[in-house]
């Protein structure tokens, strides 16, 4: 029997779902190298490889066979060939631009463990999709709002969430769309550098975000009485500001966010919150040319920078802070702890803080490969994001469950039933 690759699900799976990989028809104890390849929409190549030895029966099941040293990872890692994918172009991050098309994953099995790949024994391809069948993708251009709404299959209403990304700008839809696959009505909201929105990050007006909140609160497919907010990085401190000043927000989940306003002036009615000060002298640049910016921001606890601390004690919602303890973008754990102190000092409920050792800044949905460093739009040079690939991958899987459980509990009243595995 010729060697062949067996995948489950066979031809197509959702990106945040596990994929079972096995090879059959090998010789007893045969040594092979498995390689995965994936091209993003700009045609940039990501690859991972691992060395294995088949069992006595010629079967190789990645859920039971540990990878041997010498590849992209070692040990028992059933999903290692996906989370260990690395760009062939330096400082490139895997993002999904068009959620309506899948990523195409190529799998190859080569003979032996040499530095140069041996004979090709088997190959297969698999679609990693973002949009579940029946999920509706609706572009939203109402008033000033520039967004995309994702509605799950079936009759609503569904618990509603607004999803905000960080300083990359544009309109990333992949996290919102993956969340909608799990039963949430999710609005991916652009806030700059998209269509007719402001090109740069000079100042933000909370009235724009208020329009989006009201859009969701009045949507017939969104279950009231309130909605949730999900924000990463700069999107996180915008969510903190929205929760602090706007009505109708029940639950706010933050991924490596700041509780101080960062990067741009924030205005709402007659209120102005200045951005936290930055000291470029505190940026460290290594021999590789990659900058470590973790110490660049001033503390929001001292001097005039205290004006940048967002008054989150005004919020009428529950908070969840997801923290990567190796975040090198900024001190996420410090921000979460200071936010918690501030809330409790004002008699508010203590927020949930979940810390992940070894996780960096870009905590994405499950199985996105960790991005160790990439270009930072504000600094104009590659910066390190932190993280250790395996720990980061585990954090992404757990955080994804925690975020969904948090929103289910506070937006639908369902018990969460999830405890952190880490």
Beta strands, then each sheet from edge to edge (+ up, - down):
strand 1: 4-8
strand 2: 12-14
strand 3: 20-24
strand 4: 31-39
strand 5: 45-53
strand 6: 60-61
strand 7: 86-87
strand 8: 103-111
strand 9: 120-129
strand 10: 136-140
strand 11: 147-151
strand 12: 158-164
strand 13: 185-189
strand 14: 203-205
strand 15: 222-232
strand 16: 249-255
strand 17: 265-268
strand 18: 271-273
strand 19: 284-285
strand 20: 291-292
strand 21: 318-324
strand 22: 352-356
strand 23: 373-376
strand 24: 381-384
sheet 1: 1+ 3- 6+
sheet 2: 2+ 9+ 8- 4+ 5- 7+
sheet 3: 10+ 11- 13+ 12+ 15+ 16+ 21+ 22+
sheet 4: 14+ 17+ 18-
sheet 5: 19+ 20-
sheet 6: 23+ 24-
end
